[in-house]
Amino acid sequence: MQRVTGIGGIFFKSNDPEKLAVLYKKHLGFDVEDWGGVSFQEGAGADLKPKRQSHIVWSPFEADTDYFKSSEKPFMINYRVHDRDALLAQLRSEGVAVDEKTERSAFGYFGWAMDPEGNRIELWEPPECK
């Protein structure tokens, strides 16, 4: 079974996400959207339509966010996967600490685990293209 297929996003805590977004927009050309982050569209401008939506997201969160719980780290990496449910089951069988909570939305299917150093891992199965 193929496990991780790429990076889905980089999420990190910031004391002033709006100010940081302005800096990245001004100096690095990030197209910061109203929600505060950037979605880098994989294959943008390509002639072939991908089977799944495939974005790489850059997003600062408020410093006091609970989204990374139970990790105390100021960041979380989102990994793109083909089959979230199968991978979560496999990780459980291998003794990895897997969060019981999962999420399905228009953005895809999400699940979470913790590595031995307390880093929260977000697993994202992108939705199919319409």
C-alpha positions, 0 to 999 in steps of 0.5 A: 500500500502506498502511504504518503504521496506528498505534502498537503500543507504547512500549518504553523502558529503565529503571533500576528497571522495577518501581518505575516501574510502581508509580509509573505504577499509583499516580499514573496508574492504569495496570493494570500486568500481571505481565509488567511492562507495560500493554496498552491494548485498543483499542476496549475496551467497544465493541460491534463485534468488531475483525478483528485484536487491537489493543493499545497497549503501554507497557513499561519494560525493564531498563536493560541489555536487548539487545532494542533492539539494534543501537540504542544508544537507550534506547527503541523504538517499535512500529508497527502494520502490515497486512502485515509481510512486504510492508512489510519487502520494500518497505523493503528495496527502498527502501534501508532497513536491515532486520533479517533476523530476523523473529518469529511468535508468538501475539502476532502477526508482528514485524519490525525496521528501523533509521532513519538516526539509529539508532532501532530500529523494530519493525513489528507485524502483530497476529494475527487475532481468534479 
